[in-house]
């Protein structure tokens, strides 16, 4: 794992076009503990695990909408 407070290098290398944004969200403590254990077991960074979970969540609900949630563009006036 990379040091805390730094952008993970492996995550940046896997998706070169992606922009990383630091966000603060509140999650249940049991999920935080489970993610820490999964990170240790898989050797993946916490940020990568969270991004995988978010991708799965979007893939699950995306078919219910006609909007591509991962490719939103600003409306030009």
MIGUKE-290832 format. One record per residue (C-alpha): residue in three letters; residue number from 0; x negated, y, z negated. Coordinates in Angstrom, 1 decimal. Example, Ala and Ser with C-alpha at 12.3 -4.5 7.8 and 13.67 -1.06 7.14 Angstrom:
BEGIN
<"ALA"; 0; <-12.3; -4.5; -7.8>> <"SER"; 1; <-13.7; -1.1; -7.1>> 
# end
This chain:
BEGIN
<"UNK"; 0; <0.0; 0.0; 0.0>> <"UNK"; 1; <-1.1; 3.5; 0.6>> <"UNK"; 2; <-1.6; 6.0; -2.3>> <"UNK"; 3; <1.5; 7.6; -3.7>> <"UNK"; 4; <2.4; 11.0; -2.4>> <"UNK"; 5; <0.8; 10.4; 1.0>> <"UNK"; 6; <2.5; 9.6; 4.3>> <"UNK"; 7; <2.0; 5.9; 5.0>> <"UNK"; 8; <-0.4; 5.5; 7.9>> <"UNK"; 9; <1.1; 2.2; 9.0>> <"UNK"; 10; <4.5; 3.7; 9.3>> <"UNK"; 11; <3.2; 6.6; 11.4>> <"UNK"; 12; <1.3; 4.2; 13.7>> <"UNK"; 13; <4.3; 2.0; 14.3>> <"UNK"; 14; <6.5; 4.8; 15.6>> <"UNK"; 15; <4.3; 7.5; 17.0>> <"UNK"; 16; <7.2; 9.6; 18.3>> <"UNK"; 17; <9.0; 9.6; 15.0>> <"UNK"; 18; <8.8; 12.5; 12.6>> <"UNK"; 19; <8.6; 11.7; 8.9>> <"UNK"; 20; <10.7; 13.8; 6.5>> <"UNK"; 21; <10.4; 13.7; 2.8>> <"UNK"; 22; <13.9; 13.5; 1.1>> <"UNK"; 23; <15.0; 12.9; -2.4>> <"UNK"; 24; <17.9; 10.5; -2.9>> <"UNK"; 25; <19.3; 8.9; -6.1>> <"UNK"; 26; <19.6; 5.2; -6.0>> <"UNK"; 27; <20.5; 2.7; -8.7>> <"UNK"; 28; <17.6; 1.6; -10.8>> <"UNK"; 29; <18.1; -2.1; -9.9>> <"UNK"; 30; <17.6; -1.2; -6.2>> <"UNK"; 31; <14.4; 0.7; -7.0>> <"UNK"; 32; <13.1; -2.3; -8.9>> <"UNK"; 33; <14.1; -4.8; -6.2>> <"UNK"; 34; <12.4; -2.6; -3.5>> <"UNK"; 35; <9.2; -2.5; -5.6>> <"UNK"; 36; <9.2; -6.3; -5.8>> <"UNK"; 37; <10.0; -6.7; -2.1>> <"UNK"; 38; <7.1; -4.3; -1.3>> <"UNK"; 39; <4.7; -6.4; -3.3>> <"UNK"; 40; <6.0; -9.7; -1.8>> <"UNK"; 41; <5.9; -8.5; 1.8>> <"UNK"; 42; <3.0; -6.2; 1.6>> <"UNK"; 43; <5.1; -3.5; 3.3>> <"UNK"; 44; <5.2; 0.1; 2.1>> <"UNK"; 45; <8.3; 1.3; 0.3>> <"UNK"; 46; <9.0; 3.9; 3.0>> <"UNK"; 47; <8.9; 1.2; 5.7>> <"UNK"; 48; <11.4; -1.0; 3.7>> <"UNK"; 49; <13.7; 1.9; 3.2>> <"UNK"; 50; <13.6; 2.8; 6.9>> <"UNK"; 51; <14.4; -0.8; 7.8>> <"UNK"; 52; <17.4; -0.8; 5.5>> <"UNK"; 53; <18.6; 2.5; 6.9>> <"UNK"; 54; <18.2; 1.2; 10.5>> <"UNK"; 55; <20.3; -1.9; 9.5>> <"UNK"; 56; <23.0; 0.4; 7.9>> <"UNK"; 57; <23.2; 2.5; 11.0>> <"UNK"; 58; <23.3; -0.5; 13.3>> <"UNK"; 59; <26.2; -1.9; 11.2>> <"UNK"; 60; <28.4; 1.2; 11.4>> <"UNK"; 61; <27.2; 2.6; 14.8>> <"UNK"; 62; <29.6; 0.4; 16.9>> <"UNK"; 63; <32.5; 2.1; 15.1>> <"UNK"; 64; <31.7; 5.5; 16.7>> <"UNK"; 65; <31.1; 6.7; 20.2>> <"UNK"; 66; <28.3; 9.0; 19.0>> <"UNK"; 67; <24.7; 7.7; 19.1>> <"UNK"; 68; <23.6; 8.6; 15.6>> <"UNK"; 69; <19.9; 8.2; 16.3>> <"UNK"; 70; <19.8; 10.5; 19.3>> <"UNK"; 71; <21.8; 13.5; 18.2>> <"UNK"; 72; <21.1; 16.7; 20.2>> <"UNK"; 73; <22.0; 20.3; 19.3>> <"UNK"; 74; <24.9; 21.8; 21.2>> <"UNK"; 75; <23.7; 24.5; 23.6>> <"UNK"; 76; <25.9; 27.6; 23.8>> 
# end
